[in-house]
Amino acid sequence: MYAWIWRHLPGNAWVKALTSLVLVLGIVYLLFQYVFPWAEPLLPFNDVTVDNGMAVAR
Amino acid sequence: MAERHDRRRGRIAATVGVIGELLITAGVLTALFVVYSLWWTNVLADREAKRQGDQVRRHWAASGPGALDTKDGIGFLHVPAMHNGEVLVKPGTGTDVLNEGVAGYYRKPVKSAMPWDKQGNVTLAAHRDGHGAKFHNIHKIGTGDPVVFETRDVWYVYKVFKELKETSRFDVSVLDPVPKESGKTAPGRYLTLTTCTPMYTSDYRYVVWAELVRTEKVDAKRTPPKELR
């Protein structure tokens, strides 16, 4: 999978390495900015209030 | 014959390789999520809490005596035992509020009292981990420790009298005006801190109760009461 991506990136090894780095940083940005904030409330790690089993008390 | 055998082995090896890469990817994603929850959300929340806290203090400094503006926050909570400075207190306990790195007072399921009410229970919630983790060190609070609620004009000094180290997340009676589980039977001026426990999960709730011992008028220099010095 990653070997396939590497083969299909244009340029020589340095250009490929730089492109890969940019791609990785872009993916991390997307994860931190959009994916994780969306996923977090769905996971049972961070409910701090007592409630009667309804949605989070406001 | 041999060629076909080789080709099949090549395909199996490729499949195993892809599965391996996917597993590594899943591991990296999980690690990134941990970094996000335990570090990045704190960075964001602390920044936001600082901004809002400064705003409240500026507002206090600017406005003379008059109506209290509860929209920005009603005051700051100081718990020396938690070693985390001051925590802004805002209305509501929804994730949108608590994720700003503040403590929220309950509006549901049991409405919180205000520190200046003649009697009642001031009930607060904040995150144990991530999003500022304002109640991270709640387990370091012991009986007798001071909890100070700072409003514009008054320091409310409470003393902790009971910790409930684990209770059900449905145990809303801890928020009652007279919380029976704390051992109290008569109305008084109580303060309740709630957060999740054990750390890093939210299977149960951790509760700390305190009782008002005295109030102190805020002076011109905002000299903190002796519990905070």
Chai-1 contact restraints between the chains, C-beta under 6 A:
chainA,res_idxA,chainB,res_idxB,connection_type,confidence,min_distance_angstrom,max_distance_angstrom,comment,restraint_id
A,M1,B,V18,contact,1.0,0.0,6.0,A-B,restraint_1
A,M1,B,E21,contact,1.0,0.0,6.0,A-B,restraint_2
A,Y2,B,E21,contact,1.0,0.0,6.0,A-B,restraint_3
A,L31,B,L32,contact,1.0,0.0,6.0,A-B,restraint_4
A,F32,B,Y36,contact,1.0,0.0,6.0,A-B,restraint_5
A,F32,B,W40,contact,1.0,0.0,6.0,A-B,restraint_6
A,F36,B,F33,contact,1.0,0.0,6.0,A-B,restraint_7
A,F36,B,Y36,contact,1.0,0.0,6.0,A-B,restraint_8
A,P44,B,S202,contact,1.0,0.0,6.0,A-B,restraint_9
A,F45,B,T201,contact,1.0,0.0,6.0,A-B,restraint_10
A,D47,B,S202,contact,1.0,0.0,6.0,A-B,restraint_11
A,V48,B,A125,contact,1.0,0.0,6.0,A-B,restraint_12
A,V48,B,H127,contact,1.0,0.0,6.0,A-B,restraint_13
A,V48,B,T195,contact,1.0,0.0,6.0,A-B,restraint_14
A,V48,B,C196,contact,1.0,0.0,6.0,A-B,restraint_15
A,T49,B,T93,contact,1.0,0.0,6.0,A-B,restraint_16
A,T49,B,A125,contact,1.0,0.0,6.0,A-B,restraint_17
A,V50,B,R169,contact,1.0,0.0,6.0,A-B,restraint_18
A,V50,B,D171,contact,1.0,0.0,6.0,A-B,restraint_19
A,V50,B,V172,contact,1.0,0.0,6.0,A-B,restraint_20
A,V50,B,T194,contact,1.0,0.0,6.0,A-B,restraint_21
A,V50,B,R205,contact,1.0,0.0,6.0,A-B,restraint_22
A,D51,B,P109,contact,1.0,0.0,6.0,A-B,restraint_23
A,N52,B,P109,contact,1.0,0.0,6.0,A-B,restraint_24
A,N52,B,V172,contact,1.0,0.0,6.0,A-B,restraint_25
A,G53,B,F170,contact,1.0,0.0,6.0,A-B,restraint_26
A,V56,B,G94,contact,1.0,0.0,6.0,A-B,restraint_27
A,V56,B,T95,contact,1.0,0.0,6.0,A-B,restraint_28
A,A57,B,T93,contact,1.0,0.0,6.0,A-B,restraint_29
A,A57,B,K108,contact,1.0,0.0,6.0,A-B,restraint_30
A,A57,B,P109,contact,1.0,0.0,6.0,A-B,restraint_31
A,R58,B,G92,contact,1.0,0.0,6.0,A-B,restraint_32
A,R58,B,G94,contact,1.0,0.0,6.0,A-B,restraint_33
